[in-house]
Amino acid sequence: DYWECVVRHYTLTVYHPVGTCKMGPSTDPEAVVDPQLRVYGVFARVSETRSCLGKFVDCILFAR
C-alpha cells in the first residue's frame, strides 16, 4: 500500500511534454504552418508555441 501511494502521489516527469508541427507549403496536407508561422486554416493566428523550431534547443521557452 505504501509504494502504491508513493507512485500515485509523488511521481513526476523530469522533461516538459513536447511536440512538433510541420512547416511547409499550403499544398502539403501534413503542413501546419507556413514559413512566417501562420497557422493554416485559422484566421489571423500565429504559432506562438514555437513547436516548429528547426531543432531542439537547450532552454525553456516562455510565451510573451
CHARMM-style PDB file with segment names, atoms N, HN, CA, C and O in Angstrom:
ATOM      1  N   ASP     1       0.814  -1.198   0.000  1.00  0.00      PROA
ATOM      2  CA  ASP     1       0.000   0.000   0.000  1.00  0.00      PROA
ATOM      3  C   ASP     1       0.861   1.266   0.000  1.00  0.00      PROA
ATOM      4  O   ASP     1       0.524   2.262  -0.640  1.00  0.00      PROA
ATOM      5  N   TYR     2       1.975   1.208   0.728  1.00  0.00      PROA
ATOM      6  HN  TYR     2       2.249   0.399   1.248  1.00  0.00      PROA
ATOM      7  CA  TYR     2       2.866   2.371   0.800  1.00  0.00      PROA
ATOM      8  C   TYR     2       3.403   2.733  -0.580  1.00  0.00      PROA
ATOM      9  O   TYR     2       3.334   3.893  -0.984  1.00  0.00      PROA
ATOM     10  N   TRP     3       3.944   1.744  -1.315  1.00  0.00      PROA
ATOM     11  HN  TRP     3       4.000   0.801  -0.987  1.00  0.00      PROA
ATOM     12  CA  TRP     3       4.548   2.032  -2.614  1.00  0.00      PROA
ATOM     13  C   TRP     3       3.503   2.438  -3.649  1.00  0.00      PROA
ATOM     14  O   TRP     3       3.785   3.260  -4.521  1.00  0.00      PROA
ATOM     15  N   GLU     4       2.333   1.887  -3.565  1.00  0.00      PROA
ATOM     16  HN  GLU     4       2.104   1.219  -2.856  1.00  0.00      PROA
ATOM     17  CA  GLU     4       1.265   2.315  -4.470  1.00  0.00      PROA
ATOM     18  C   GLU     4       0.934   3.783  -4.229  1.00  0.00      PROA
ATOM     19  O   GLU     4       0.724   4.539  -5.178  1.00  0.00      PROA
ATOM     20  N   CYS     5       0.887   4.187  -2.968  1.00  0.00      PROA
ATOM     21  HN  CYS     5       1.057   3.573  -2.197  1.00  0.00      PROA
ATOM     22  CA  CYS     5       0.631   5.585  -2.627  1.00  0.00      PROA
ATOM     23  C   CYS     5       1.747   6.481  -3.147  1.00  0.00      PROA
ATOM     24  O   CYS     5       1.481   7.560  -3.676  1.00  0.00      PROA
ATOM     25  N   VAL     6       2.992   6.043  -3.000  1.00  0.00      PROA
ATOM     26  HN  VAL     6       3.208   5.167  -2.570  1.00  0.00      PROA
ATOM     27  CA  VAL     6       4.134   6.822  -3.497  1.00  0.00      PROA
ATOM     28  C   VAL     6       4.029   7.014  -5.006  1.00  0.00      PROA
ATOM     29  O   VAL     6       4.187   8.126  -5.510  1.00  0.00      PROA
ATOM     30  N   VAL     7       3.762   5.927  -5.721  1.00  0.00      PROA
ATOM     31  HN  VAL     7       3.633   5.024  -5.312  1.00  0.00      PROA
ATOM     32  CA  VAL     7       3.671   6.008  -7.183  1.00  0.00      PROA
ATOM     33  C   VAL     7       2.520   6.905  -7.615  1.00  0.00      PROA
ATOM     34  O   VAL     7       2.666   7.670  -8.568  1.00  0.00      PROA
ATOM     35  N   ARG     8       1.401   6.831  -6.950  1.00  0.00      PROA
ATOM     36  HN  ARG     8       1.282   6.209  -6.175  1.00  0.00      PROA
ATOM     37  CA  ARG     8       0.235   7.633  -7.329  1.00  0.00      PROA
ATOM     38  C   ARG     8       0.393   9.114  -7.015  1.00  0.00      PROA
ATOM     39  O   ARG     8      -0.138   9.952  -7.744  1.00  0.00      PROA
ATOM     40  N   HSD     9       1.106   9.456  -5.953  1.00  0.00      PROA
ATOM     41  HN  HSD     9       1.538   8.775  -5.361  1.00  0.00      PROA
ATOM     42  CA  HSD     9       1.110  10.842  -5.488  1.00  0.00      PROA
ATOM     43  C   HSD     9       2.448  11.560  -5.581  1.00  0.00      PROA
ATOM     44  O   HSD     9       2.484  12.788  -5.497  1.00  0.00      PROA
ATOM     45  N   TYR    10       3.538  10.842  -5.749  1.00  0.00      PROA
ATOM     46  HN  TYR    10       3.509   9.845  -5.817  1.00  0.00      PROA
ATOM     47  CA  TYR    10       4.837  11.504  -5.702  1.00  0.00      PROA
ATOM     48  C   TYR    10       5.689  11.280  -6.936  1.00  0.00      PROA
ATOM     49  O   TYR    10       6.906  11.457  -6.878  1.00  0.00      PROA
ATOM     50  N   THR    11       5.095  10.902  -8.037  1.00  0.00      PROA
ATOM     51  HN  THR    11       4.106  10.758  -8.085  1.00  0.00      PROA
ATOM     52  CA  THR    11       5.853  10.761  -9.274  1.00  0.00      PROA
ATOM     53  C   THR    11       5.623  11.983 -10.143  1.00  0.00      PROA
ATOM     54  O   THR    11       4.556  12.596 -10.098  1.00  0.00      PROA
ATOM     55  N   LEU    12       6.621  12.331 -10.928  1.00  0.00      PROA
ATOM     56  HN  LEU    12       7.487  11.833 -10.964  1.00  0.00      PROA
ATOM     57  CA  LEU    12       6.512  13.467 -11.835  1.00  0.00      PROA
ATOM     58  C   LEU    12       7.454  13.271 -13.002  1.00  0.00      PROA
ATOM     59  O   LEU    12       8.358  12.436 -12.954  1.00  0.00      PROA
ATOM     60  N   THR    13       7.241  14.030 -14.031  1.00  0.00      PROA
ATOM     61  HN  THR    13       6.507  14.708 -14.070  1.00  0.00      PROA
ATOM     62  CA  THR    13       8.113  13.974 -15.189  1.00  0.00      PROA
ATOM     63  C   THR    13       9.267  14.945 -15.007  1.00  0.00      PROA
ATOM     64  O   THR    13       9.110  16.005 -14.401  1.00  0.00      PROA
ATOM     65  N   VAL    14      10.419  14.580 -15.530  1.00  0.00      PROA
ATOM     66  HN  VAL    14      10.547  13.718 -16.022  1.00  0.00      PROA
ATOM     67  CA  VAL    14      11.590  15.443 -15.455  1.00  0.00      PROA
ATOM     68  C   VAL    14      11.646  16.334 -16.692  1.00  0.00      PROA
ATOM     69  O   VAL    14      12.283  17.387 -16.666  1.00  0.00      PROA
ATOM     70  N   TYR    15      10.993  15.928 -17.762  1.00  0.00      PROA
ATOM     71  HN  TYR    15      10.475  15.073 -17.784  1.00  0.00      PROA
ATOM     72  CA  TYR    15      11.034  16.663 -19.018  1.00  0.00      PROA
ATOM     73  C   TYR    15       9.686  17.296 -19.310  1.00  0.00      PROA
ATOM     74  O   TYR    15       8.648  16.805 -18.867  1.00  0.00      PROA
ATOM     75  N   HSD    16       9.711  18.383 -20.054  1.00  0.00      PROA
ATOM     76  HN  HSD    16      10.554  18.782 -20.413  1.00  0.00      PROA
ATOM     77  CA  HSD    16       8.479  19.020 -20.496  1.00  0.00      PROA
ATOM     78  C   HSD    16       7.892  18.207 -21.645  1.00  0.00      PROA
ATOM     79  O   HSD    16       8.635  17.782 -22.530  1.00  0.00      PROA
ATOM     80  N   PRO    17       6.591  17.980 -21.655  1.00  0.00      PROA
ATOM     81  CA  PRO    17       5.988  17.331 -22.814  1.00  0.00      PROA
ATOM     82  C   PRO    17       6.202  18.208 -24.049  1.00  0.00      PROA
ATOM     83  O   PRO    17       5.989  19.419 -23.986  1.00  0.00      PROA
ATOM     84  N   VAL    18       6.610  17.629 -25.145  1.00  0.00      PROA
ATOM     85  HN  VAL    18       6.783  16.645 -25.197  1.00  0.00      PROA
ATOM     86  CA  VAL    18       6.900  18.402 -26.347  1.00  0.00      PROA
ATOM     87  C   VAL    18       6.201  17.787 -27.544  1.00  0.00      PROA
ATOM     88  O   VAL    18       5.763  16.637 -27.507  1.00  0.00      PROA
ATOM     89  N   GLY    19       6.107  18.560 -28.589  1.00  0.00      PROA
ATOM     90  HN  GLY    19       6.463  19.494 -28.619  1.00  0.00      PROA
ATOM     91  CA  GLY    19       5.559  18.092 -29.843  1.00  0.00      PROA
ATOM     92  C   GLY    19       6.079  18.973 -30.959  1.00  0.00      PROA
ATOM     93  O   GLY    19       6.728  19.987 -30.704  1.00  0.00      PROA
ATOM     94  N   THR    20       5.804  18.601 -32.161  1.00  0.00      PROA
ATOM     95  HN  THR    20       5.276  17.777 -32.368  1.00  0.00      PROA
ATOM     96  CA  THR    20       6.248  19.391 -33.295  1.00  0.00      PROA
ATOM     97  C   THR    20       5.093  19.575 -34.259  1.00  0.00      PROA
ATOM     98  O   THR    20       4.116  18.826 -34.232  1.00  0.00      PROA
ATOM     99  N   CYS    21       5.216  20.574 -35.104  1.00  0.00      PROA
ATOM    100  HN  CYS    21       6.009  21.183 -35.126  1.00  0.00      PROA
ATOM    101  CA  CYS    21       4.270  20.741 -36.198  1.00  0.00      PROA
ATOM    102  C   CYS    21       5.085  20.985 -37.460  1.00  0.00      PROA
ATOM    103  O   CYS    21       6.138  21.622 -37.420  1.00  0.00      PROA
ATOM    104  N   LYS    22       4.596  20.481 -38.557  1.00  0.00      PROA
ATOM    105  HN  LYS    22       3.741  19.964 -38.589  1.00  0.00      PROA
ATOM    106  CA  LYS    22       5.333  20.557 -39.811  1.00  0.00      PROA
ATOM    107  C   LYS    22       5.143  21.909 -40.482  1.00  0.00      PROA
ATOM    108  O   LYS    22       4.022  22.405 -40.593  1.00  0.00      PROA
ATOM    109  N   MET    23       6.259  22.509 -40.933  1.00  0.00      PROA
ATOM    110  HN  MET    23       7.170  22.106 -40.843  1.00  0.00      PROA
ATOM    111  CA  MET    23       6.214  23.742 -41.709  1.00  0.00      PROA
ATOM    112  C   MET    23       6.317  23.358 -43.180  1.00  0.00      PROA
ATOM    113  O   MET    23       7.135  22.518 -43.554  1.00  0.00      PROA
ATOM    114  N   GLY    24       5.486  23.974 -44.009  1.00  0.00      PROA
ATOM    115  HN  GLY    24       4.822  24.657 -43.706  1.00  0.00      PROA
ATOM    116  CA  GLY    24       5.531  23.665 -45.422  1.00  0.00      PROA
ATOM    117  C   GLY    24       4.520  24.481 -46.200  1.00  0.00      PROA
ATOM    118  O   GLY    24       3.811  25.309 -45.629  1.00  0.00      PROA
ATOM    119  N   PRO    25       4.450  24.249 -47.508  1.00  0.00      PROA
ATOM    120  CA  PRO    25       3.508  24.992 -48.340  1.00  0.00      PROA
ATOM    121  C   PRO    25       2.070  24.574 -48.045  1.00  0.00      PROA
ATOM    122  O   PRO    25       1.821  23.490 -47.518  1.00  0.00      PROA
ATOM    123  N   SER    26       1.145  25.438 -48.389  1.00  0.00      PROA
ATOM    124  HN  SER    26       1.348  26.318 -48.818  1.00  0.00      PROA
ATOM    125  CA  SER    26      -0.270  25.152 -48.122  1.00  0.00      PROA
ATOM    126  C   SER    26      -0.779  23.956 -48.921  1.00  0.00      PROA
ATOM    127  O   SER    26      -1.824  23.394 -48.592  1.00  0.00      PROA
ATOM    128  N   THR    27      -0.062  23.566 -49.952  1.00  0.00      PROA
ATOM    129  HN  THR    27       0.787  24.022 -50.220  1.00  0.00      PROA
ATOM    130  CA  THR    27      -0.462  22.407 -50.751  1.00  0.00      PROA
ATOM    131  C   THR    27      -0.079  21.086 -50.089  1.00  0.00      PROA
ATOM    132  O   THR    27      -0.546  20.028 -50.511  1.00  0.00      PROA
ATOM    133  N   ASP    28       0.762  21.134 -49.060  1.00  0.00      PROA
ATOM    134  HN  ASP    28       1.141  21.994 -48.717  1.00  0.00      PROA
ATOM    135  CA  ASP    28       1.165  19.933 -48.334  1.00  0.00      PROA
ATOM    136  C   ASP    28       0.096  19.612 -47.291  1.00  0.00      PROA
ATOM    137  O   ASP    28      -0.104  20.408 -46.374  1.00  0.00      PROA
ATOM    138  N   PRO    29      -0.592  18.488 -47.396  1.00  0.00      PROA
ATOM    139  CA  PRO    29      -1.672  18.178 -46.451  1.00  0.00      PROA
ATOM    140  C   PRO    29      -1.187  17.945 -45.019  1.00  0.00      PROA
ATOM    141  O   PRO    29      -1.992  17.991 -44.088  1.00  0.00      PROA
ATOM    142  N   GLU    30       0.107  17.696 -44.824  1.00  0.00      PROA
ATOM    143  HN  GLU    30       0.760  17.658 -45.580  1.00  0.00      PROA
ATOM    144  CA  GLU    30       0.635  17.471 -43.476  1.00  0.00      PROA
ATOM    145  C   GLU    30       1.211  18.734 -42.846  1.00  0.00      PROA
ATOM    146  O   GLU    30       1.523  18.736 -41.655  1.00  0.00      PROA
ATOM    147  N   ALA    31       1.359  19.814 -43.623  1.00  0.00      PROA
ATOM    148  HN  ALA    31       1.105  19.812 -44.591  1.00  0.00      PROA
ATOM    149  CA  ALA    31       1.929  21.058 -43.095  1.00  0.00      PROA
ATOM    150  C   ALA    31       0.908  21.786 -42.235  1.00  0.00      PROA
ATOM    151  O   ALA    31      -0.279  21.822 -42.559  1.00  0.00      PROA
ATOM    152  N   VAL    32       1.376  22.362 -41.145  1.00  0.00      PROA
ATOM    153  HN  VAL    32       2.341  22.333 -40.882  1.00  0.00      PROA
ATOM    154  CA  VAL    32       0.513  23.064 -40.206  1.00  0.00      PROA
ATOM    155  C   VAL    32       0.722  24.571 -40.279  1.00  0.00      PROA
ATOM    156  O   VAL    32      -0.226  25.337 -40.102  1.00  0.00      PROA
ATOM    157  N   VAL    33       1.969  25.010 -40.540  1.00  0.00      PROA
ATOM    158  HN  VAL    33       2.738  24.388 -40.683  1.00  0.00      PROA
ATOM    159  CA  VAL    33       2.288  26.437 -40.593  1.00  0.00      PROA
ATOM    160  C   VAL    33       3.106  26.750 -41.833  1.00  0.00      PROA
ATOM    161  O   VAL    33       3.745  25.871 -42.412  1.00  0.00      PROA
ATOM    162  N   ASP    34       3.075  28.037 -42.239  1.00  0.00      PROA
ATOM    163  HN  ASP    34       2.556  28.751 -41.769  1.00  0.00      PROA
ATOM    164  CA  ASP    34       3.910  28.494 -43.342  1.00  0.00      PROA
ATOM    165  C   ASP    34       5.231  29.037 -42.768  1.00  0.00      PROA
ATOM    166  O   ASP    34       5.389  29.074 -41.548  1.00  0.00      PROA
ATOM    167  N   PRO    35       6.188  29.462 -43.624  1.00  0.00      PROA
ATOM    168  CA  PRO    35       7.469  29.960 -43.122  1.00  0.00      PROA
ATOM    169  C   PRO    35       7.368  31.191 -42.214  1.00  0.00      PROA
ATOM    170  O   PRO    35       8.319  31.489 -41.492  1.00  0.00      PROA
ATOM    171  N   GLN    36       6.246  31.908 -42.230  1.00  0.00      PROA
ATOM    172  HN  GLN    36       5.473  31.666 -42.817  1.00  0.00      PROA
ATOM    173  CA  GLN    36       6.045  33.054 -41.333  1.00  0.00      PROA
ATOM    174  C   GLN    36       5.296  32.639 -40.058  1.00  0.00      PROA
ATOM    175  O   GLN    36       4.853  33.493 -39.290  1.00  0.00      PROA
ATOM    176  N   LEU    37       5.160  31.331 -39.839  1.00  0.00      PROA
ATOM    177  HN  LEU    37       5.520  30.638 -40.463  1.00  0.00      PROA
ATOM    178  CA  LEU    37       4.491  30.745 -38.675  1.00  0.00      PROA
ATOM    179  C   LEU    37       2.999  31.047 -38.612  1.00  0.00      PROA
ATOM    180  O   LEU    37       2.409  31.057 -37.532  1.00  0.00      PROA
ATOM    181  N   ARG    38       2.390  31.293 -39.771  1.00  0.00      PROA
ATOM    182  HN  ARG    38       2.870  31.285 -40.648  1.00  0.00      PROA
ATOM    183  CA  ARG    38       0.935  31.459 -39.822  1.00  0.00      PROA
ATOM    184  C   ARG    38       0.303  30.076 -39.914  1.00  0.00      PROA
ATOM    185  O   ARG    38       0.690  29.256 -40.747  1.00  0.00      PROA
ATOM    186  N   VAL    39      -0.664  29.832 -39.058  1.00  0.00      PROA
ATOM    187  HN  VAL    39      -0.979  30.498 -38.381  1.00  0.00      PROA
ATOM    188  CA  VAL    39      -1.312  28.526 -38.998  1.00  0.00      PROA
ATOM    189  C   VAL    39      -2.314  28.402 -40.134  1.00  0.00      PROA
ATOM    190  O   VAL    39      -3.130  29.301 -40.339  1.00  0.00      PROA
ATOM    191  N   TYR    40      -2.265  27.299 -40.877  1.00  0.00      PROA
ATOM    192  HN  TYR    40      -1.603  26.568 -40.711  1.00  0.00      PROA
ATOM    193  CA  TYR    40      -3.213  27.075 -41.962  1.00  0.00      PROA
ATOM    194  C   TYR    40      -4.597  26.796 -41.407  1.00  0.00      PROA
ATOM    195  O   TYR    40      -4.741  26.079 -40.417  1.00  0.00      PROA
ATOM    196  N   GLY    41      -5.617  27.361 -42.040  1.00  0.00      PROA
ATOM    197  HN  GLY    41      -5.500  27.944 -42.844  1.00  0.00      PROA
ATOM    198  CA  GLY    41      -6.995  27.089 -41.675  1.00  0.00      PROA
ATOM    199  C   GLY    41      -7.499  27.856 -40.477  1.00  0.00      PROA
ATOM    200  O   GLY    41      -8.627  27.633 -40.036  1.00  0.00      PROA
ATOM    201  N   VAL    42      -6.693  28.758 -39.937  1.00  0.00      PROA
ATOM    202  HN  VAL    42      -5.777  28.939 -40.296  1.00  0.00      PROA
ATOM    203  CA  VAL    42      -7.105  29.553 -38.783  1.00  0.00      PROA
ATOM    204  C   VAL    42      -6.863  31.015 -39.134  1.00  0.00      PROA
ATOM    205  O   VAL    42      -5.738  31.402 -39.449  1.00  0.00      PROA
ATOM    206  N   PHE    43      -7.904  31.822 -39.082  1.00  0.00      PROA
ATOM    207  HN  PHE    43      -8.819  31.508 -38.826  1.00  0.00      PROA
ATOM    208  CA  PHE    43      -7.804  33.223 -39.473  1.00  0.00      PROA
ATOM    209  C   PHE    43      -7.044  34.038 -38.430  1.00  0.00      PROA
ATOM    210  O   PHE    43      -7.354  33.969 -37.241  1.00  0.00      PROA
ATOM    211  N   ALA    44      -6.059  34.801 -38.869  1.00  0.00      PROA
ATOM    212  HN  ALA    44      -5.808  34.857 -39.836  1.00  0.00      PROA
ATOM    213  CA  ALA    44      -5.318  35.763 -38.040  1.00  0.00      PROA
ATOM    214  C   ALA    44      -4.677  35.130 -36.803  1.00  0.00      PROA
ATOM    215  O   ALA    44      -4.741  35.696 -35.712  1.00  0.00      PROA
ATOM    216  N   ARG    45      -4.074  33.985 -36.967  1.00  0.00      PROA
ATOM    217  HN  ARG    45      -4.021  33.525 -37.854  1.00  0.00      PROA
ATOM    218  CA  ARG    45      -3.372  33.339 -35.845  1.00  0.00      PROA
ATOM    219  C   ARG    45      -1.918  33.101 -36.231  1.00  0.00      PROA
ATOM    220  O   ARG    45      -1.604  32.898 -37.403  1.00  0.00      PROA
ATOM    221  N   VAL    46      -1.044  33.128 -35.246  1.00  0.00      PROA
ATOM    222  HN  VAL    46      -1.299  33.294 -34.293  1.00  0.00      PROA
ATOM    223  CA  VAL    46       0.371  32.824 -35.445  1.00  0.00      PROA
ATOM    224  C   VAL    46       0.754  31.756 -34.435  1.00  0.00      PROA
ATOM    225  O   VAL    46       0.292  31.782 -33.294  1.00  0.00      PROA
ATOM    226  N   SER    47       1.594  30.817 -34.848  1.00  0.00      PROA
ATOM    227  HN  SER    47       1.969  30.796 -35.775  1.00  0.00      PROA
ATOM    228  CA  SER    47       2.033  29.768 -33.925  1.00  0.00      PROA
ATOM    229  C   SER    47       2.983  30.362 -32.899  1.00  0.00      PROA
ATOM    230  O   SER    47       4.141  30.642 -33.208  1.00  0.00      PROA
ATOM    231  N   GLU    48       2.501  30.552 -31.687  1.00  0.00      PROA
ATOM    232  HN  GLU    48       1.560  30.324 -31.436  1.00  0.00      PROA
ATOM    233  CA  GLU    48       3.321  31.105 -30.609  1.00  0.00      PROA
ATOM    234  C   GLU    48       3.927  30.013 -29.745  1.00  0.00      PROA
ATOM    235  O   GLU    48       4.638  30.311 -28.786  1.00  0.00      PROA
ATOM    236  N   THR    49       3.664  28.779 -30.060  1.00  0.00      PROA
ATOM    237  HN  THR    49       3.086  28.537 -30.840  1.00  0.00      PROA
ATOM    238  CA  THR    49       4.175  27.695 -29.224  1.00  0.00      PROA
ATOM    239  C   THR    49       5.619  27.358 -29.541  1.00  0.00      PROA
ATOM    240  O   THR    49       6.274  26.653 -28.773  1.00  0.00      PROA
ATOM    241  N   ARG    50       6.116  27.843 -30.641  1.00  0.00      PROA
ATOM    242  HN  ARG    50       5.584  28.416 -31.265  1.00  0.00      PROA
ATOM    243  CA  ARG    50       7.464  27.531 -31.103  1.00  0.00      PROA
ATOM    244  C   ARG    50       7.661  26.031 -31.317  1.00  0.00      PROA
ATOM    245  O   ARG    50       8.777  25.523 -31.216  1.00  0.00      PROA
ATOM    246  N   SER    51       6.570  25.331 -31.613  1.00  0.00      PROA
ATOM    247  HN  SER    51       5.663  25.744 -31.696  1.00  0.00      PROA
ATOM    248  CA  SER    51       6.673  23.895 -31.838  1.00  0.00      PROA
ATOM    249  C   SER    51       7.205  23.576 -33.223  1.00  0.00      PROA
ATOM    250  O   SER    51       7.338  22.402 -33.569  1.00  0.00      PROA
ATOM    251  N   CYS    52       7.509  24.576 -34.016  1.00  0.00      PROA
ATOM    252  HN  CYS    52       7.401  25.530 -33.734  1.00  0.00      PROA
ATOM    253  CA  CYS    52       8.038  24.335 -35.350  1.00  0.00      PROA
ATOM    254  C   CYS    52       9.486  24.789 -35.457  1.00  0.00      PROA
ATOM    255  O   CYS    52       9.947  25.112 -36.552  1.00  0.00      PROA
ATOM    256  N   LEU    53      10.212  24.822 -34.349  1.00  0.00      PROA
ATOM    257  HN  LEU    53       9.838  24.560 -33.459  1.00  0.00      PROA
ATOM    258  CA  LEU    53      11.634  25.135 -34.390  1.00  0.00      PROA
ATOM    259  C   LEU    53      12.365  24.059 -35.176  1.00  0.00      PROA
ATOM    260  O   LEU    53      11.978  22.891 -35.148  1.00  0.00      PROA
ATOM    261  N   GLY    54      13.417  24.452 -35.876  1.00  0.00      PROA
ATOM    262  HN  GLY    54      13.731  25.402 -35.900  1.00  0.00      PROA
ATOM    263  CA  GLY    54      14.153  23.515 -36.711  1.00  0.00      PROA
ATOM    264  C   GLY    54      14.863  22.416 -35.946  1.00  0.00      PROA
ATOM    265  O   GLY    54      15.014  21.308 -36.459  1.00  0.00      PROA
ATOM    266  N   LYS    55      15.303  22.703 -34.723  1.00  0.00      PROA
ATOM    267  HN  LYS    55      15.180  23.604 -34.307  1.00  0.00      PROA
ATOM    268  CA  LYS    55      15.957  21.690 -33.907  1.00  0.00      PROA
ATOM    269  C   LYS    55      15.681  22.002 -32.449  1.00  0.00      PROA
ATOM    270  O   LYS    55      15.244  23.103 -32.112  1.00  0.00      PROA
ATOM    271  N   PHE    56      15.933  21.046 -31.600  1.00  0.00      PROA
ATOM    272  HN  PHE    56      16.288  20.152 -31.874  1.00  0.00      PROA
ATOM    273  CA  PHE    56      15.706  21.265 -30.180  1.00  0.00      PROA
ATOM    274  C   PHE    56      16.765  22.205 -29.628  1.00  0.00      PROA
ATOM    275  O   PHE    56      17.934  22.130 -30.006  1.00  0.00      PROA
ATOM    276  N   VAL    57      16.361  23.066 -28.757  1.00  0.00      PROA
ATOM    277  HN  VAL    57      15.411  23.127 -28.449  1.00  0.00      PROA
ATOM    278  CA  VAL    57      17.293  23.985 -28.114  1.00  0.00      PROA
ATOM    279  C   VAL    57      17.345  23.668 -26.628  1.00  0.00      PROA
ATOM    280  O   VAL    57      16.368  23.186 -26.057  1.00  0.00      PROA
ATOM    281  N   ASP    58      18.476  23.937 -26.009  1.00  0.00      PROA
ATOM    282  HN  ASP    58      19.271  24.329 -26.473  1.00  0.00      PROA
ATOM    283  CA  ASP    58      18.679  23.602 -24.606  1.00  0.00      PROA
ATOM    284  C   ASP    58      18.275  24.771 -23.722  1.00  0.00      PROA
ATOM    285  O   ASP    58      19.125  25.420 -23.111  1.00  0.00      PROA
ATOM    286  N   CYS    59      16.978  25.035 -23.656  1.00  0.00      PROA
ATOM    287  HN  CYS    59      16.288  24.508 -24.151  1.00  0.00      PROA
ATOM    288  CA  CYS    59      16.463  26.108 -22.814  1.00  0.00      PROA
ATOM    289  C   CYS    59      14.956  25.923 -22.665  1.00  0.00      PROA
ATOM    290  O   CYS    59      14.351  25.086 -23.334  1.00  0.00      PROA
ATOM    291  N   ILE    60      14.375  26.698 -21.797  1.00  0.00      PROA
ATOM    292  HN  ILE    60      14.866  27.379 -21.253  1.00  0.00      PROA
ATOM    293  CA  ILE    60      12.928  26.694 -21.622  1.00  0.00      PROA
ATOM    294  C   ILE    60      12.387  27.936 -22.313  1.00  0.00      PROA
ATOM    295  O   ILE    60      12.859  29.042 -22.053  1.00  0.00      PROA
ATOM    296  N   LEU    61      11.402  27.770 -23.190  1.00  0.00      PROA
ATOM    297  HN  LEU    61      11.018  26.871 -23.402  1.00  0.00      PROA
ATOM    298  CA  LEU    61      10.830  28.889 -23.930  1.00  0.00      PROA
ATOM    299  C   LEU    61       9.564  29.366 -23.238  1.00  0.00      PROA
ATOM    300  O   LEU    61       8.709  28.561 -22.868  1.00  0.00      PROA
ATOM    301  N   PHE    62       9.447  30.663 -23.065  1.00  0.00      PROA
ATOM    302  HN  PHE    62      10.141  31.317 -23.365  1.00  0.00      PROA
ATOM    303  CA  PHE    62       8.265  31.254 -22.452  1.00  0.00      PROA
ATOM    304  C   PHE    62       7.547  32.111 -23.482  1.00  0.00      PROA
ATOM    305  O   PHE    62       8.193  32.838 -24.237  1.00  0.00      PROA
ATOM    306  N   ALA    63       6.228  32.038 -23.525  1.00  0.00      PROA
ATOM    307  HN  ALA    63       5.703  31.448 -22.912  1.00  0.00      PROA
ATOM    308  CA  ALA    63       5.435  32.869 -24.437  1.00  0.00      PROA
ATOM    309  C   ALA    63       5.321  34.271 -23.870  1.00  0.00      PROA
ATOM    310  O   ALA    63       5.298  34.462 -22.654  1.00  0.00      PROA
ATOM    311  N   ARG    64       5.250  35.245 -24.757  1.00  0.00      PROA
ATOM    312  HN  ARG    64       5.269  35.090 -25.745  1.00  0.00      PROA
ATOM    313  CA  ARG    64       5.065  36.625 -24.319  1.00  0.00      PROA
ATOM    314  C   ARG    64       3.637  37.021 -24.501  1.00  0.00      PROA
ATOM    315  OT1 ARG    64       3.267  38.153 -24.190  1.00  0.00      PROA
TER     316      ARG     64
END
